[in-house]
């Protein structure tokens, strides 16, 4: 109550000019701030919603391309699995005749070579028998053959875990996949005995084609393995990605959110057959660039409007205050020496009536 009384007394003691200006500023600034804030928040929410929907559509397209890409490799692996020449070579022991061994090796090599020449996504293919025979063919256009690059024991152990199904093995370094292998164990059709291993070295650069031709507005895309290793990345900014460890928290199959740690909008989806995650991220400074521009435009508009309306309101306030000040000054002169004071009474409004009445009282 004491504070309220002090505020009321302070307000009553203000001059009429200050009261009028204070009322004008309250009526102008508060609505403008309120409308500007709502406009900015609405534009920000709209941009966020549109961007998330757009990112979701882009990721769905990439997911479909990856699914088709993986399905094609699986079909190739299936064809190799049921190839009679390869199966015959794996089921029979090494012949003592070198010519027979050479013919078998040539037959397998020709089968593999046809696949490599017709499939640009395949770099090398190897068939390893249970007794250690290594049949392989490399794409001559690339450096490094599958025999040198293949971590045989690690790939075999992982392939055995899948029991003859296709599996993926990532040969990575510092969280980045260097070589990508598709592998499966080959079993005897009658005895189900393990007779060999099939390995396809995938051309890793070919994965970049899944997001080629997409709009440039979605520049930051990364594909992660189940262990959150980088398989492929499309990024035009500094560095590969802001913080790879933060992407490990994306547990849902798909979704979008604003990540304040990365200072970016994160959208992701999961490729069902492999568990790979396709992630698109847009820095907030790029995402809300138009909203930020709108914010500064609103601030500039408010500042210019306040200045113009202040001058206009000041002129109106002075048109009220100046006649009142002259009337007060005239009253003080009459009060001091009891002389006759005449004020201009050419106004037809209330101030004109006051001036006329004062003149009569002064006489």
C-alpha positions in Angstrom: 0.0 0.0 0.0 2.9 2.4 0.8 4.5 1.7 -2.6 1.2 2.1 -4.3 0.7 5.5 -2.6 4.2 6.6 -3.6 3.5 5.7 -7.3 0.2 7.5 -7.3 1.7 10.6 -5.7 4.6 10.5 -8.2 2.1 10.3 -11.1 -0.1 13.1 -9.7 3.0 15.3 -9.3 4.0 14.9 -13.0 3.3 17.8 -15.3 0.4 17.4 -17.8 2.9 17.3 -20.7 4.7 14.3 -19.1 1.5 12.6 -18.3 0.3 13.0 -21.9 3.6 11.7 -23.4 3.7 8.8 -20.9 0.2 7.8 -22.0 1.0 8.1 -25.6 4.2 6.0 -25.3 2.3 3.3 -23.4 -0.4 3.2 -26.1 2.2 3.0 -28.9 5.2 0.9 -27.6 3.4 -1.9 -25.8 1.1 -2.9 -28.7 4.0 -2.6 -31.2 6.2 -4.8 -29.0 3.4 -7.3 -28.5 2.6 -7.5 -32.2 6.3 -7.6 -33.2 7.0 -10.5 -30.8 4.0 -12.5 -32.0 4.9 -11.9 -35.7 8.5 -13.1 -35.0 7.4 -16.1 -33.0 4.8 -17.1 -35.7 7.3 -16.8 -38.5 9.9 -18.8 -36.5 7.3 -21.6 -35.8 6.2 -21.6 -39.5 9.8 -21.9 -40.7 10.5 -24.7 -38.2 7.4 -26.7 -39.2 8.1 -26.3 -43.0 11.7 -27.2 -42.6 11.0 -30.3 -40.6 8.4 -31.5 -43.1 10.8 -30.8 -45.9 13.7 -32.6 -44.2 11.4 -35.6 -43.5 10.6 -35.8 -47.2 14.2 -35.6 -48.2 15.2 -38.3 -45.7 12.4 -40.5 -46.9 13.7 -40.2 -50.5 17.3 -41.1 -49.4 16.0 -44.0 -47.3 14.2 -45.4 -50.4 17.3 -45.1 -52.5 19.4 -46.8 -49.8 16.9 -49.6 -49.4 16.9 -50.1 -53.2 20.8 -50.0 -53.2 21.0 -52.6 -50.4 18.3 -54.8 -52.0 20.3 -54.9 -55.3 23.5 -55.9 -53.5 21.5 -58.6 -51.6 20.2 -60.0 -54.9 23.7 -60.1 -56.3 24.9 -61.9 -53.2 22.0 -64.4 -53.6 22.9 -65.0 -57.2 26.5 -65.8 -56.2 25.2 -68.1 -53.5 23.2 -70.2 -56.0 25.8 -70.1 -58.8 26.5 -73.8 -59.7 30.1 -73.2 -60.6 31.0 -71.5 -57.4 29.1 -74.0 -55.3 30.8 -76.9 -57.1 34.2 -75.4 -56.5 33.5 -75.0 -52.8 32.1 -78.5 -52.2 34.9 -80.4 -53.9 38.4 -80.7 -52.6 41.3 -79.2 -54.5 42.1 -81.3 -57.5 45.6 -82.5 -57.9 45.6 -81.5 -61.5 46.7 -77.8 -61.7 44.8 -77.5 -65.0 41.5 -78.4 -63.3 42.2 -75.9 -60.5 43.0 -73.2 -63.1 39.7 -73.9 -64.9 37.8 -73.6 -61.7 39.5 -70.4 -60.8 38.9 -69.0 -64.3 35.3 -69.9 -64.2 34.7 -68.2 -60.8 36.8 -65.2 -61.9 34.7 -64.8 -65.1 31.5 -65.0 -63.1 32.6 -62.4 -60.7 34.1 -60.2 -63.4 30.8 -60.0 -65.2 29.1 -58.8 -62.1 31.7 -56.2 -61.3 31.6 -54.8 -64.8 27.8 -54.5 -64.8 27.5 -53.1 -61.2 29.3 -49.8 -60.6 28.6 -50.0 -56.9 30.9 -53.1 -56.5 34.6 -52.7 -56.2 35.7 -56.3 -55.5 34.2 -59.8 -54.9 35.9 -62.6 -53.1 34.9 -66.2 -52.5 37.0 -68.0 -49.8 36.6 -71.7 -49.4 36.7 -73.5 -46.0 40.1 -74.9 -46.9 41.6 -71.5 -47.6 41.2 -71.2 -51.4 40.8 -67.4 -52.2 38.9 -66.7 -55.4 38.6 -63.0 -56.1 38.4 -60.3 -58.8 39.0 -56.6 -58.3 38.0 -53.5 -60.3 41.2 -52.5 -62.0 40.2 -48.9 -61.9 40.7 -48.7 -58.1 43.7 -49.0 -55.9 44.0 -51.7 -53.4 42.5 -55.2 -53.8 40.1 -57.1 -51.6 42.8 -59.5 -50.6 44.9 -56.8 -49.0 41.9 -54.8 -47.5 39.8 -57.7 -46.1 40.1 -58.3 -42.4 39.2 -62.0 -43.0 38.9 -63.2 -39.4 36.7 -60.3 -38.2 34.4 -60.6 -41.3 34.1 -64.3 -40.9 33.2 -64.0 -37.2 30.5 -61.5 -37.9 29.1 -63.4 -40.8 28.8 -66.5 -38.7 26.6 -64.6 -36.2 24.1 -64.0 -39.0 23.8 -67.7 -39.9 24.0 -67.4 -43.7 22.1 -64.1 -44.0 23.7 -61.0 -45.4 25.6 -58.9 -42.9 27.6 -55.7 -43.2 31.1 -55.2 -41.8 32.5 -51.7 -41.4 36.3 -51.3 -41.5 36.6 -48.0 -39.8 39.2 -45.6 -38.4 38.6 -42.7 -36.0 34.8 -43.2 -36.4 34.9 -43.0 -40.2 34.2 -46.1 -42.3 37.1 -46.7 -44.7 35.9 -50.0 -46.3 32.4 -51.4 -46.5 32.0 -55.2 -46.8 28.9 -57.2 -47.5 29.4 -60.8 -46.3 27.6 -64.1 -45.8 28.7 -67.6 -44.8 28.0 -70.3 -47.5 26.7 -73.6 -46.2 26.4 -77.0 -47.8 22.9 -77.5 -49.2 22.6 -81.0 -47.8 24.7 -81.2 -44.7 24.5 -77.5 -43.8 28.2 -77.6 -43.2 30.1 -74.4 -43.6 31.9 -74.5 -46.9 33.0 -70.9 -47.6 32.6 -67.2 -47.2 31.3 -64.7 -49.7 32.5 -61.1 -49.4 31.6 -58.1 -51.6 33.7 -54.9 -51.2 31.3 -52.1 -51.8 32.4 -49.0 -53.5 31.9 -46.5 -50.6 31.9 -43.4 -52.8 28.9 -44.8 -54.7 26.7 -44.4 -51.6 27.0 -40.6 -52.2 24.7 -41.1 -55.2 21.8 -41.6 -52.8 21.6 -37.8 -52.1 22.9 -36.6 -55.5 20.4 -34.5 -57.4 18.7 -33.4 -54.2 18.1 -29.7 -53.6 21.1 -27.7 -52.3 19.1 -26.3 -49.5 19.7 -29.5 -47.6 23.5 -29.4 -47.5 24.3 -31.3 -44.3 23.5 -35.0 -44.6 25.3 -37.9 -42.8 24.8 -41.7 -42.9 25.8 -43.5 -39.8 26.2 -47.2 -39.1 24.6 -48.9 -36.1 27.8 -48.2 -34.1 27.5 -44.5 -35.1 30.4 -44.6 -37.6 30.3 -42.3 -40.5 29.5 -44.2 -43.7 28.9 -41.2 -46.0 28.5 -37.5 -45.5 27.4 -34.5 -47.5 28.6 -31.3 -45.9 29.6 -27.9 -47.2 30.5 -26.3 -43.9 33.6 -26.4 -41.8 34.4 -29.9 -40.6 32.4 -33.0 -41.1 29.7 -32.6 -38.5 29.6 -30.6 -35.3 29.7 -33.4 -32.7 29.2 -37.0 -33.8 28.6 -38.1 -30.2 25.4 -36.1 -30.0 23.9 -38.2 -32.8 24.0 -41.3 -30.6 21.0 -40.1 -28.7 18.7 -40.5 -31.7 17.0 -43.7 -30.4 13.7 -43.4 -32.4 13.4 -44.7 -35.9 12.6 -41.3 -37.3 11.9 -37.8 -36.0 12.9 -34.1 -36.0 14.0 -31.9 -33.1 15.9 -28.7 -32.3 19.2 -29.6 -30.6 20.6 -26.7 -28.6 23.8 -28.6 -28.0 24.6 -28.7 -31.7 22.7 -25.4 -32.3 20.9 -27.1 -35.2 17.7 -28.7 -36.3 18.2 -32.5 -36.5 16.0 -34.8 -38.6 16.7 -38.5 -38.9 15.3 -41.8 -40.2 16.5 -45.4 -39.9 17.1 -47.9 -42.8 15.3 -51.0 -41.5 17.4 -53.7 -43.2 20.7 -52.4 -41.9 19.9 -50.1 -38.9 21.8 -47.3 -40.5 20.7 -43.8 -39.6 20.3 -41.1 -42.2 20.6 -37.7 -40.5 20.0 -34.2 -41.9 21.0 -31.2 -39.8 20.6 -27.5 -40.4 22.3 -24.9 -38.3 19.8 -22.6 -36.6 21.5 -19.6 -38.0 20.7 -20.9 -41.5 17.3 -22.3 -40.5 16.0 -19.0 -39.0 17.9 -16.7 -41.3 14.6 -15.2 -42.7 13.1 -15.0 -39.2 16.2 -13.2 -37.9 15.9 -10.8 -40.9 12.2 -10.3 -40.0 13.1 -9.6 -36.4 15.5 -6.8 -37.4 13.0 -5.4 -39.8 10.4 -5.3 -37.1 12.8 -3.6 -34.7 13.7 -1.0 -37.3 10.0 -0.5 -38.2 9.1 -0.1 -34.5 12.0 2.4 -34.0 11.0 4.5 -37.0 7.3 4.4 -36.0 8.0 5.4 -32.4 10.1 8.4 -33.6 7.4 9.6 -36.0 4.5 9.1 -33.6 6.5 10.7 -30.8 7.0 13.8 -32.8 3.3 13.8 -33.8 2.2 13.1 -30.2 4.6 15.8 -28.9 3.0 18.3 -31.2 -0.5 17.4 -30.0 0.6 17.4 -26.4 2.1 20.9 -26.7 -1.0 22.2 -28.3 -2.8 21.3 -25.0 0.1 22.1 -22.6 1.1 25.6 -23.9 -2.3 27.2 -23.5 -2.5 25.8 -20.0 0.9 27.1 -19.2 0.0 30.6 -20.4 -3.2 30.4 -18.3 -1.2 29.4 -15.2 1.3 32.2 -15.9 -1.5 34.7 -16.2 -3.0 33.5 -12.9 0.4 33.9 -11.1 0.7 37.5 -12.4 -2.7 38.4 -11.1 -1.9 36.7 -7.8 1.3 38.6 -7.4 0.3 42.3 -8.1 -3.4 42.2 -8.7 -3.1 43.6 -12.1 -5.3 43.0 -15.2 -4.0 40.3 -17.5 -5.5 39.6 -20.8 -5.1 36.3 -22.7 -5.8 35.5 -26.3 -9.4 34.2 -26.5 -9.6 33.4 -30.2 -9.8 29.7 -29.6 -13.3 28.1 -29.8 -12.5 25.0 -27.8 -12.5 24.5 -24.0 -9.2 26.4 -23.6 -10.7 29.4 -25.4 -13.6 29.3 -22.9 -11.1 29.2 -20.0 -9.2 32.1 -21.4 -12.3 34.2 -22.0 -13.5 33.5 -18.4 -10.1 34.3 -17.0 -10.0 37.7 -18.8 -13.4 38.6 -17.4 -12.4 37.6 -13.9 -9.1 39.5 -14.2 -11.0 42.7 -15.1 
